[in-house]
């Protein structure tokens, strides 16, 4: 015989399931009726001045430097590090957003490329890239 003072340990979950099903039906009915919010973005005009053609610093097999200005044509001019610095300073004075790309022969030591990048960093050139050739 069981004693009458014993507590009941069972939880009746049927009412909770009923409430959850009612909430599910409410969300299923109201979700398609809601309009998604649209964001009106500000309009800007396109820049009338195109980006200047990049300067290409070429590091050859013998670690000599050449400079190619794609805006003036595809002629390479041999330059020393000092000449490169003076040319870059003058170009930065004219166009502060002038991009510079470095193209090095694949047999050139990595240290030479880093040295050229260091020179560009000292001249506060922000847009520096490495030029590669696709296989």
N, C-alpha and C positions, 0 to 999 in steps of 0.2 A: 504494500500500500504506500502511496506517495504522500508526502507531507504537504499540507496546504500552504505552508509558508515559503516554499521554494520559488525562486524568481524564474521568469520565463526568458529564455535566451534567444528566441527566434525573432527575426525582424521580417515583417511582411513587406516585400519589395514591390508588390503589384501596384500600389498607388503611385510609387515613384516612376515606374515604367509607364503608367498611364499619363502622368504629367509630361514626361519626356516625349512621348508620341504626339501629344497635343502641341507641344512647342515645335517639334519637327514639322508638323503639318503647317503651322502658322508661318514658319520661316520659308517653307517651300512655296507657299502661296504668295507671300509678300516679296520675296527676292526678285522675281522677274518684273515686278512693278516699279522697282527703284531705278532711278536714272543715275548712271555713273556720272561723277563730277568731271567736268571738262575744265582744263586750265587754259586760259587765254594768255599766250606767250607774247611778249613784246616784239614788235617788228623792228628790224634794223635794215638799213640799206647796205648793199654790197660795197665793198671798198673800191673806189675808182682807180686806185693805184695798185697795179699788180705787184706781187712779191718780187724783189730783185733776184736775178739769176745768181746761183751760188758761186763762190770762189772755190776752186779745187786746188788743194795743196797736194802735189804729187811727190811721193818719196820713191826714188828709183833704187835699183839694185845696189848701186855703189853709195847709197845713203845721201845722195845729192837731192836738193829740193828744186821743184819747178812749180810755177803758179800758172793756172789756167783760169781766165775770166770768161765764163760762159756768156756773159752779156755782150762782150766785145768780139767774140769769136772763139775758135778752138785752138788758138796758138798758145803753145807752152813757152814760158820764159824762165830761164834758169835764174834762181835767186839764192842768195845766202840767207842764213837765219836773220841777220841784221836787216837785210833788204825786205825779207818777209814781214818782220815786225813793223818796219816803216810803212810798207804798203797797207798792212792791215790797220794801222793807226789812221792812215788817211781815209781808208774806206769806211771805218767806223765813224769818223767825223762826218762823212757825207750821208751814210745810211747806217743807222745804229742796229737795224734788224737784218743786216747782211749775213746770210748763212755761209758757212764754210764747211766743205766736205774734204775728208782726207782719203786719198787713194794711195795705197802702198803696194809695191810689188810683193808677191807672196813669199819671196825669199828674204825680204827685209826683216831684221830682228824686231821683235815686239817692243823692245826698249826704244828704238828710234821713233816708232809711232807714238809712244807715250811721251817722249821728249817734245815732239811737235804739238801734241795735245796740251802739254804743260805751257808751251809758248802761247798757244791760243787762250788758255785760261788766264795767263798773266795779262793778256790784252783785254780781258773782260768780254770775250766773245761768248755769247750765250748759246747760239745755234751752231753746234758742231756735230757733224755726222761722219760716219765711216762709209765710204763707197765700196760696194762689193760687186762682183760679177756673178750673175745667175749661172747655174750649171746647165 
